[in-house]
Amino acid sequence: MGTLAELLKEHYDNHPGMEVRDAVKFLYQSHMGPGHLVDDEGAALARLKAEWDQVEADPALPLAEPLGNGLFRLNLVACKAKSLSPNTLNRLFVLTARETFPDRSGLESGLDLVYTLPFPRDAADAFLAQYRSQGCPAVSHSEAYRRAFRPAYRVVSESYVNLIPILSAIDRGMAEQPRLRVAIDGPCASGKSTLGAALAKIYRCPLVHMDDFFLRPEQRTAERLAQPGGNVDYERFDCEVLSPLCRGETARYRPWQCHTGNFGPEIRLGPAPLTVVEGSYALRSDLRDRYHLRIWVEAPWEVRLQRLAQRGGPGCLARFEQQWIPMEDRYFRACRVKECCQLIYP
């Protein structure tokens, strides 16, 4: 991705006839985010649905346009083509508004980028002088821009844009299944927990961690650890979580806490439109068919190594390299975990 000046110039080149106002709107959104439009999540959804009904899906259009500063314009037409639901898109929009810190000083200094575009100097001077005198408020697109390009988008963080393939698959599944179950598996430190937490935040759904079902000390026999995928209490996970959820019943379990050597307080998960399970060994051969969507997460070894080094004290990394990673790799090979997944992330 280029600098903000480069992104603004690219936008100008792709939108012939745009006016100074449209360049200022681009810079405003880049620095200030969409917070000014989100006073109430329900009202924001109602506005989006009204706009959603007016656009037609077009898979040929780009999904998103970079605004700089980690923000994108997410195209409603392309989102509709990918079967992303308006509820999910609105949630991304609202979360972006809550998580973006407006940078007014950056906006004020960034306005000079308007002069890098071939607008008539007197037109740029006049608009910016009035705009600054008004305190640099949010602005709408020019009528010429609206007529030529029919802008229909929401400003969303890059981290959420990167999730669109997964979110679209989930939304399609939720349209077909009353209770969708999603599993996330992959190597340690690849980002499974981060992805699971993001999905739980976006959908406000239950999230189950396979770490809560690691073997207790008395279960860690040589015979058990020799089994591909045996390094987890999959029997308890199945009995207390997966099977009840498949039956539409409430799951009840107590997470095993390795650091205390004891069980934590009971967790109850009622039947929900979406439930996410994340962690290594979630996709054992005897469990995988009860998930509707299976996601494999991976990351470069250098990235994983850095994350593992930050996880614990001295000796933690060596233990992963010598014990846990070989066990995971044996499980991945024996159970062909990556091959059974419908999606690979990122």
QUIKAQUI-V668231 format. One record per residue. NEAR is the number of other ideal C-beta (glycine too) atoms within 10 Angstrom. D_CENTER is the distance of its C-alpha to the mean C-alpha in Angstrom with 1 decimal. Layout:
BEGIN
near & d_center
NEAR & D_CENTER
NEAR & D_CENTER
END
This chain:
BEGIN
near & d_center
10 & 19.0
11 & 22.3
10 & 23.6
19 & 23.3
14 & 26.9
13 & 26.0
19 & 23.1
22 & 25.4
17 & 28.1
13 & 26.0
18 & 25.1
19 & 28.8
10 & 29.9
11 & 27.6
19 & 28.8
8 & 32.6
12 & 34.4
22 & 31.7
18 & 33.3
20 & 33.1
18 & 31.4
21 & 28.5
26 & 28.2
22 & 28.3
19 & 25.5
25 & 23.3
23 & 24.2
22 & 23.8
23 & 20.2
23 & 19.4
24 & 21.1
22 & 20.7
25 & 17.4
21 & 17.5
17 & 18.8
13 & 22.2
15 & 21.1
17 & 19.5
9 & 22.4
9 & 21.6
15 & 18.5
9 & 20.9
11 & 22.7
19 & 19.7
18 & 18.8
13 & 22.5
13 & 22.6
19 & 19.6
13 & 21.2
10 & 24.5
14 & 23.2
18 & 21.2
8 & 24.6
9 & 26.2
16 & 24.2
7 & 24.6
13 & 22.0
11 & 22.6
10 & 20.8
7 & 22.8
13 & 21.2
10 & 18.5
18 & 15.0
19 & 14.4
17 & 16.8
19 & 16.4
23 & 17.9
20 & 18.0
18 & 17.0
16 & 13.3
23 & 13.3
23 & 13.5
22 & 15.3
24 & 13.5
21 & 16.4
22 & 17.2
19 & 19.6
21 & 17.2
29 & 14.5
20 & 17.5
18 & 18.6
17 & 15.5
16 & 15.9
23 & 12.9
18 & 14.4
20 & 15.4
14 & 14.5
21 & 10.7
25 & 11.1
21 & 13.2
21 & 10.9
23 & 8.4
24 & 11.8
23 & 13.1
19 & 10.6
25 & 10.9
22 & 14.6
12 & 14.8
14 & 13.2
20 & 15.0
7 & 18.5
14 & 21.0
15 & 23.2
12 & 26.5
9 & 28.6
15 & 26.3
17 & 26.6
14 & 30.4
11 & 30.9
21 & 28.5
20 & 30.5
12 & 33.1
19 & 30.8
21 & 32.2
13 & 35.4
13 & 33.9
16 & 33.8
9 & 37.0
17 & 37.5
9 & 41.1
9 & 41.6
8 & 43.3
13 & 40.5
20 & 37.9
14 & 40.2
12 & 40.9
19 & 37.4
18 & 36.1
10 & 39.2
9 & 38.7
18 & 34.9
11 & 35.5
8 & 38.4
9 & 36.1
8 & 33.7
18 & 31.0
9 & 29.5
13 & 26.7
17 & 28.3
11 & 28.0
19 & 28.3
17 & 31.9
10 & 33.6
14 & 34.1
18 & 30.4
12 & 29.7
10 & 32.5
14 & 31.6
15 & 27.9
11 & 26.9
15 & 23.7
18 & 21.1
19 & 17.7
24 & 15.3
21 & 14.2
28 & 10.5
22 & 9.1
15 & 8.7
14 & 5.6
23 & 4.0
19 & 6.9
14 & 6.3
20 & 4.2
20 & 7.2
16 & 9.6
21 & 8.1
24 & 7.7
18 & 11.1
20 & 12.6
27 & 11.9
21 & 13.3
16 & 16.2
18 & 16.9
21 & 16.9
10 & 19.4
8 & 21.6
13 & 21.4
8 & 22.3
14 & 20.5
23 & 17.7
20 & 17.3
26 & 14.5
29 & 15.2
31 & 13.4
29 & 16.1
26 & 17.0
20 & 18.9
17 & 19.0
20 & 17.0
23 & 14.7
20 & 11.5
28 & 11.7
17 & 11.8
14 & 8.9
20 & 6.7
25 & 9.0
14 & 8.9
20 & 5.3
22 & 6.5
17 & 9.7
14 & 9.0
20 & 7.6
23 & 10.5
11 & 12.8
19 & 13.8
19 & 15.8
20 & 14.5
26 & 17.3
18 & 17.7
26 & 20.2
17 & 21.4
21 & 23.1
23 & 25.3
19 & 26.6
18 & 30.4
14 & 32.8
7 & 35.5
6 & 38.1
16 & 35.9
12 & 35.4
11 & 38.4
6 & 38.9
7 & 39.0
13 & 35.7
13 & 33.9
10 & 35.4
15 & 33.6
18 & 30.5
22 & 27.7
20 & 30.3
22 & 28.7
23 & 27.1
20 & 28.9
20 & 27.6
11 & 30.6
17 & 29.7
23 & 26.0
17 & 27.3
13 & 30.0
19 & 28.3
22 & 24.7
21 & 24.2
14 & 27.5
18 & 27.6
22 & 24.2
15 & 25.5
10 & 28.6
10 & 26.8
12 & 28.2
11 & 26.9
22 & 25.8
12 & 27.6
20 & 27.2
14 & 27.9
16 & 25.6
20 & 27.7
13 & 27.4
13 & 28.6
5 & 29.3
8 & 31.7
9 & 33.0
10 & 32.7
13 & 30.7
12 & 28.6
6 & 28.9
10 & 28.3
16 & 24.9
9 & 25.1
19 & 22.5
12 & 23.8
16 & 23.0
15 & 19.8
13 & 18.3
23 & 15.4
24 & 15.7
27 & 13.5
25 & 15.6
26 & 14.4
23 & 16.9
25 & 19.7
25 & 22.2
30 & 20.1
28 & 21.2
23 & 24.9
14 & 27.1
11 & 28.4
19 & 25.1
17 & 22.9
10 & 24.6
14 & 23.6
24 & 19.9
18 & 18.9
21 & 15.9
20 & 15.9
27 & 13.3
22 & 14.6
23 & 12.8
16 & 15.0
19 & 15.7
9 & 19.0
11 & 21.7
8 & 22.2
13 & 18.7
18 & 19.1
15 & 22.6
12 & 21.7
15 & 19.3
19 & 22.0
12 & 24.6
10 & 22.9
11 & 22.6
11 & 26.2
6 & 29.8
6 & 32.3
9 & 32.4
13 & 28.8
15 & 27.8
10 & 31.1
12 & 30.6
20 & 27.2
12 & 28.8
10 & 32.0
12 & 31.0
14 & 27.4
16 & 26.1
11 & 29.2
19 & 28.8
21 & 25.2
12 & 26.3
16 & 29.2
22 & 27.0
21 & 24.7
11 & 27.8
13 & 29.8
20 & 27.3
12 & 25.7
26 & 22.2
17 & 20.3
8 & 22.7
16 & 21.9
21 & 18.2
12 & 17.2
16 & 14.0
12 & 13.7
19 & 10.7
12 & 10.4
END
